[in-house]
Amino acid sequence: MNFSPSRRMGLSRPIAGIWLAGALFATAGRAATPAEMLGGYTAQAGTPAVPARGQLLFTTRQGREWSCASCHGAVPTQAGKHASTGKSIAPLAPAFNPERFTDAAKTEKWFRRNCNDVLGRECSATEKADLMSWLLTLKP
């Protein structure tokens, strides 16, 4: 018998994932850290993050017009430029932009939007964890 909180509350699997993400990212009035965000995605995925898979996801077109690198640059340690609007994008790697991955709601909003552009769907928790684990390896 499944006694998970999501089943006790009658939540479907996608809703349960959102509930779990919210529970893991609850920061009690303080900003999250990229490491905390990675920990939440890794726990949600149920498997360890693999930085090499994150780098591959970032640099490879996934059947759509763009890859993550199309806007964030081949090396996400520098400013990028949106492929269609030309708008400047601050560096994605947290070591080069301390504001990255410090707000769970904002992070989820951008993952949802950008994964849809690149993959044509939302990213899985595993993909988010892999990508974040790779970004956290990039140091000045």
N, C-alpha and C positions, 0 to 999 in steps of 0.2 A: 504494500500500500504506500502511496506517495504522500508524505506529510510535509512537502515543501510549502513555504509560505504562499507561493503563487497558486498552488493547487488548493490549499485551504481557503484562499480568498476567491477561488473560482476564476483565476486569470488564465487567458490563453498563453501559449508559448511566447509570441511576440510581445504581448503586454507584460508577461513575466520578466522578459529580458529588460524591458524599460524599467520595471519596478526594481529589478536587481541593480541595474546601472544607477538608478536614483539612490538606492540604499547605499551602494558602494561609494558613490561620489558625494554623499552628504558631508558637508564640511563645516557645519555648525557655525556659520557666520564668518568663516575665514576662507581665503582663496585656496583652491586645490594646488597641488604641485604636479608637474608632469609625471613624476614617479608614482604619485597616488593615482593619477588617471590611468597610467599603464597597469598598475596593480588591479584596478577595477576591471579593465578590459580583459586582462589575463585571467582573473577569477571568473568572469562571465564566460570566457571562451572555454575554460576548463583544461587548457593545455598551455605549456610554456610558450612564450613569444619567441619568434625566430627572426632576428634582425635581417638576415640575408633575404628572407621572403619579403620583409617590409621594403627593402631596397629594390627588389625586383618588381613589386607592386608599384612603387613610386616611379620607376624609370620606364616601365613597359606600357605601351598602349594595350588596353584590355578589350579590344574589339570595337571601341568607340573612336571618335575623332582625336581625343586628347589622352595624355597620360598626366599624372600629377605634375611631372617635370615640365609639361607644356606651359604651365603658369608659374610654378614655384621655382623653376630653373633646374638644370641638371644637378646642381649641388645646392641643396636648400639651406645653405649657410649664408647666402646673399639674398638681396631683394630680388623678387621676381616681378613679372608683369603679366596681367591677365591676357590670355591669348586673343580674346575678342574685343574687350573694352580698352585694353592698354593701361588699365589702372595699375598703379604700383602696389606690390604685395610685399609686406615685411618678411624677413627671413622666417622660414618655417621651423628650423631646428631650435629647440629651446635654449641651447647654449649661446645662440646668436640673437635671440629675441626672448628676453625673460617673461614676456607677457603670454607667450604661446602655451596653450594647454594648462591654463590656470583657472578657467571657468568652465565647469562641466556643461552647462547649457549652451554656451557659445561653441564649445568643442563639438558637441553633438549636432548643432545646427550646421556647422561647416562640414563635418563628416557627411551628414545626410545630403547636403547640396553637392559637394564635390564628388562623392562616391557615385551619385546618380549621373553626374557629367562624365565621369571616367569609366564606370562599370555598367551604367544603365540600371543600377539598383543600389540599395544601401549596402555599405560594407558590413561584413560580419564582425563580431567581437574579435575573432582571431585575426582578421585583416587589420583591424584598428590596433590591436596589441603588437602585431608584427611591425607595422609602420612606425608606431611610436617607439618601439624598442630600437629600431634602426636610427631614428632621429636622435634618440638619447645617446647613441654612440658617437655622434658628430661633435667634436670638441674644438675649441679655438687653438 
